[in-house]
């Protein structure tokens, strides 16, 4: 199964946050699933860090690269088709980062690992 991680799923797994569900932790630690990471999440993490809303133990580029490597994440490139899909989605969610992740999951027909309840209103397969 191919699974795209929502930004918070990666952050919570990497930072040992108790909000990561046991099922999500098992999926991330399993090693038998193809786990995908979006550049959308990289930008969201970098922006939160730059704004002082996210403290990281390393420089942001290093932190993202090492965590992706540690979890065996495969980058899912952002395409024009993903951007169009995000723009056409119903307005269930106003967060542009989450809309892009939903669009990527829909276009690529992958499961989205997310705790975000608003995302469940879209026609996208999710697990948590």
N, C-alpha and C positions, 0 to 999 in steps of 0.2 A: 504494500500500500504506500502511496505517496502522500505525505502529510506536510502542509505548509504551516509553519509556526507563526502565530500572532506575536506581535512584539512583546507583549507582556508575558507570554509563555516562555520565551527565551530569557527575558530578564529575570523572571521568578525562578526559573531552573538554575540559571547561572549564579544568582545571588542568594540562593537557598531560602527563598521567601516561602513562608508557610501557606500562602494562597495558591501555590501550585497544587493541583489536585493529585491524589495518589495515582489515578489513571494516567494523567498527563505526564507525571514523573516517570511512570513505568514505560510509557511510549518513548519518551526522550532517551531513557537509559537502556532501552531494549536492544538497539543496534540492528534489528531485523527490518525496520521500516526505512524507507527513503525519506529523510527529513529535509525539508526545503526552507530556505531563508530568503526573504525578499530584500532587495535594495531599499524598498519602502521602509522596512524596519531599521535599516542602517541609518537612514536619514532621520527617522523619528528619534532614535536613540541619541544621535549626534546633536540634534536640536535640543532635546531635553537636557543633555549634559551641558551644552553651551549656555543654556538659559539658567543653569544652576539648579535645575529640578531633578537631576539624577547624578548621584555621586558614584564614580567608578574607581576601582583600585588602580587602573592603568590609564594611559592615554587612550582616547576613544577608538582610534583606528586599531591600535594594538588589542584593546579589549574585545572589539567585535571580531577581529581575525582569529584570536586565540580561542574565543568561545565557540565560534563556528567550527574550527578545527577540532576542538575537544568533543563537541557533540556530533561530529561527522555531518554537518549541515552542507547541503548542496545549494548553491545560489540559483534562484529562479529569476532570470533576467526580466526586467519590466519592459513590456512591448507597447507599441501603439494600440494593438488590439485590447490589451489590458486597460489602457487609459480610456479608450472609447467605451468599453464595458462599464467602467467605473462611473463615467459621466452619464450613462443611460440607466443606471440602477435607480430603483425607487428611493425616495428620500427617507428611508427608515433610519439612516445613520448619517450624521452631519460630519463626522470625523473623516477627512479626506484620506488619511492613512488607512483606516479600517475599510473604507470603500474600495481602495486600491487592492487591499489584501483579499477582500471578497471577490473582486473582479478577477484577480489572478487565479484564485481557487476555482471559480466558475469556468473561466476560459480553458484552464489546464485540466479541469475535471479531477481535482485533488481535494482531499479533506483538509479542512482548516481546524487547527488545534487552537481553541479559544474559549475563554470564560465569559466573553462579552455577550450578554443576553440580547442586545439589539441586533447583533449579527444573525441570530437565529430567525429573524423575520425575513431574511433573504432566502432564496432558493439556492442553498449551498449546503453541502454536507459538512457537519462540524462534529467534533468530539471534545470532551473535557473530562 
